Amino acid sequence: MGPKTLCNACGVRYKSGRLVPEYRPAASPTFVLTKHSNSHRKVLELRRQKEMQRAQQQQQQQFLHHHHHHHHQTMMFDVSNGDDYLIHQHIGPDFRQLI
C-alpha cells in the first residue's frame, strides 16, 4: 500500500518482482490459512494447487462447451448412461453418411 508497508525481506522480494500475493505474514489481519503462507515452500505448494484448480476449471469449461455444441438429439438421452453411450449414438448416423 505504499512506503513502510513491507518488511525488509518482502521489500527486496517486491522490488525484484518475486513477491507473490500468496506470501503474507501470519500476523497480518487479512491472513487466510488456505490462501496465504509465510513459508516459501508452502507458498509454492499453494501456487501449485491453485494452478491445478485453474487447469481443472478450464477442462470443465471445455467439457461444458463441447457438450453444448452436441446435436439436440443428445438432450433426449439419459445422461446417466455416460459419455460412452452418447459417443456411440453420435457415431452411428455420421458413419452411415460417410459410407
Buried (B, 14 or more C-beta within 10 A) or exposed (E): EEEEEBEEEBBEBEEEEEBBEBBBEEEEEEEEEEEBBBEEEBBEEBBEEEEEEEEEEEEEEEEEEEEEEEEEEEEEEEEEEEEEBBEEBBEEEEEEEEE
